[in-house]
């Protein structure tokens, strides 16, 4: 025995399909936005690490002043990760005067801001600010002193 569906029931099912499509579409857009933000964060972490490596290599070739290393790090990336706002520190290990063979350590910290408004409250709850600090660290052997 087969059931006969009335035209009224089919119209209401069409409305249900529109509601289901709308909810599914919103969830997919939200998921895509979150994936996009985490992709940006991953890209920023790579840019920060490479900037630290660039600064360490530059410093190991005899340019050991903090301002020179900081300028080199800031120039290594401007778009889409603008490192002009990054914090750059450098130190010689073991500490003391410059000597060939010692290690130069460069640390770059960049404050990443999520674009997705739903992620920002979570970041604020964890870090206490709207930014997630991303840190890159690189070490290089000093090849020549100034």
Secondary structure as UniProt FT lines:
FT   HELIX           7..60
FT   TURN            61..62
FT   HELIX           66..76
FT   HELIX           83..85
FT   STRAND          87..93
FT   TURN            100..101
FT   STRAND          103..113
FT   HELIX           117..127
FT   STRAND          131..141
//
